[in-house]
Amino acid sequence: MIIVDKLLAERAASKNPVRVGMFGAGFMARGIANQIINSVPGMKLVAICNRTVDKARRAYEEAGVGEVMTVSSSRSLEAAIQGGRVAVSDDPDNLCEADGIDCILDVTGAIEYGARVTLRAINHGKHVVSMNAELDGTVGPILKRHADKAGVILTGSDGDQPGVQMNLYRFVRSIGLTPLVCGNIKGLQDPYRTPTTQAAFAAKWGQDPCMVTSFADGTKISFEQAIVANATGMTVAKRGMLGLEFPGHVDDLTTKYDVAELKQLGGVVDYVVGSKPSPGVFVLATHEDSKQKHYLNLYKLGPGPLYSFYTPYHLCHFEVPLSIARAVLAGDAVLQPIAGPKVDVVAVAKTDLAAGALLDGLGGYSTYGTCERYDISHAERLLPMGLAQGCHLKRGVAKDTVLSYADVDLPEGRLIDMLRWEQDSAFSPASCRAEPARANVLERTF
């Protein structure tokens, strides 16, 4: 971060800002637009794409930008950028294909749409910073492979809990400790919450009820911790994580875990409910050097064997521009898979569901997502939460049943399914059922 502010200052002084195109114009996206436009010298939000163009225009207007072009082609967008103007569009290809954009920012939270714009941007040589943990937790490893092949960076973002955890994880490792728990602090965990129960809260803060529901029912935190696991090589202690209810301070969590088990597992991702400081994140780590343990005790971190490190806040949209600068100016990814998937997010019935039911996906009435080890979810053919929306049930299932591919009919023609099959094929070749014809379609189309 200290390096990034200097690099941005240099770009501002040379009148050569980092040029950003953003997908999405909702609550979080509008905050990011305001932040870049009014608080980040050396960076310019040159275009916003949204399926409703008026919402994209609103994001600029709320940030104080009065003159906004509507463009209908990548060439007209290029002309706007060259002329120093900003633009809005409802066609994703315009932003992905246009020259003059250094980085694409995905703030949609939509899995199929996010997959399409991410892959299109990668294939047109653009870095991508994603706030779409749901997409990352479903097909992040294979998208990372596509990005590597294209010579660009695909990364999660600072500010959201996964990025904050990863920054803390990197810091802890850099001072010589071994992280054994990467944790997220929650105030509420109720898998049966629905858009109806969360409507008042969503209205109070101007947020989408389904997104708020995904926070409350555990789906969002499952995706967040899954992508942290995939970025660190950690796993989960059990399906759904341990999820301790602990009203004390995170420093006192050092006595709540079995260190031998953590070491045997290679570290775990987890969450706690009700702990302080909320809504922060924490890393619990160990040190094998008795001399350094003495110093850690002197510095008030206790006698060990676990030591607590935490960040007491996450400042979502305030920090996202830093992620863009890290990728474009320093070649540094905040958060990305290090190899194949370690942890998956699988779909669980939120209520009794009848045969023929149409699943409504993230933060809805039908299902919630929960973490599972990828090797188990793959071997048991469990349905990824990221693929659940739009599926029809072949048979009735009881509340809290973990759904499998055998339970559903997938919609036809979705890119997200093609990417998932490609990912399973790439990282689990022995037991994969990928379809080569679909992979060929993926190569030809994107």
GIGI-V631527 format. One record per pair of residues at least 6 apart in sequence whose C-alpha atoms are under 6 Angstrom apart, sorted by the first residue. I is the first residue (numbers start at 1). J is the second residue. Records with the same first field share a line. If there is no record, write none. Layout:
I: J / J
This chain:
8: 42
9: 42
11: 17 / 42
12: 41 / 42
17: 42 / 43 / 44
18: 43
19: 44 / 101 / 102
20: 45 / 46 / 101 / 103 / 104
21: 46 / 47 / 48 / 104
22: 48 / 104 / 105
23: 48 / 49 / 106 / 107
24: 50 / 107 / 108
25: 55 / 56
29: 107
30: 59
31: 317
32: 317
34: 63
46: 86
47: 86 / 87 / 88
48: 56 / 88
49: 88 / 89 / 90
50: 56 / 90
51: 90
53: 90
68: 86 / 87
69: 87
70: 87 / 88 / 89
71: 77 / 89
73: 94
74: 94 / 98
78: 98
96: 121
103: 126 / 127 / 128
104: 128
105: 128 / 129 / 130
106: 130 / 131
107: 131
109: 132
111: 135
112: 416
120: 446
122: 147
127: 152 / 153 / 154
128: 154
129: 154 / 155 / 156
130: 156
133: 223
134: 223
137: 223 / 227
138: 386
139: 420
141: 337 / 340
142: 423
155: 333 / 334 / 335 / 336
156: 334 / 335
157: 163 / 320 / 323 / 334
158: 164 / 319 / 320 / 323
159: 314 / 315 / 316 / 319
160: 314 / 316
162: 224 / 228
177: 286 / 287
178: 285 / 286
179: 284 / 285
180: 267 / 284 / 285
181: 267 / 268 / 269 / 283 / 284
182: 269 / 283
183: 269 / 270 / 271 / 281 / 282
184: 271 / 281
185: 271 / 272 / 278 / 279 / 280 / 281
186: 273
187: 273 / 274
189: 216 / 217 / 218
190: 216 / 217
191: 217 / 218
192: 350
193: 217
194: 213 / 364 / 365
195: 209 / 210 / 213
199: 209
202: 208 / 209
210: 363 / 364
211: 363
213: 363
214: 220 / 363
219: 368 / 369
222: 370 / 371
225: 269
226: 343
229: 235
230: 337 / 341 / 342
231: 336 / 337 / 338
234: 266 / 267 / 268
235: 268
236: 268 / 269
239: 371 / 372
240: 370 / 371
241: 270
243: 271 / 272
244: 272
245: 272 / 273
246: 274 / 275
247: 274 / 275
248: 275
249: 275 / 276
251: 308
254: 306
277: 312
279: 313
280: 311 / 312 / 313
281: 310 / 311
282: 309 / 310
283: 309
284: 306 / 307 / 308
285: 306 / 307
286: 305 / 306
297: 303
301: 307
326: 332
327: 333
340: 427
342: 374
343: 372 / 373 / 374
344: 371 / 372 / 373 / 374
345: 369 / 370 / 371 / 384 / 385
346: 369 / 370 / 383 / 384 / 385
347: 368 / 369 / 383 / 384 / 385 / 402 / 403
348: 367 / 368 / 400 / 401 / 402 / 403
349: 367 / 399 / 400 / 401
350: 366 / 367 / 368 / 399
351: 399
352: 397 / 398 / 399
353: 396 / 397
354: 396
355: 393 / 394 / 395 / 396
356: 392 / 393 / 394
357: 392 / 393
358: 391 / 392
359: 366 / 389 / 390 / 391
360: 389
361: 388 / 389
369: 385
381: 404 / 405
382: 403 / 404 / 405
383: 403 / 404 / 405
391: 409 / 410
392: 408 / 409
393: 407 / 408
394: 407 / 408
421: 434
424: 432
425: 432 / 434
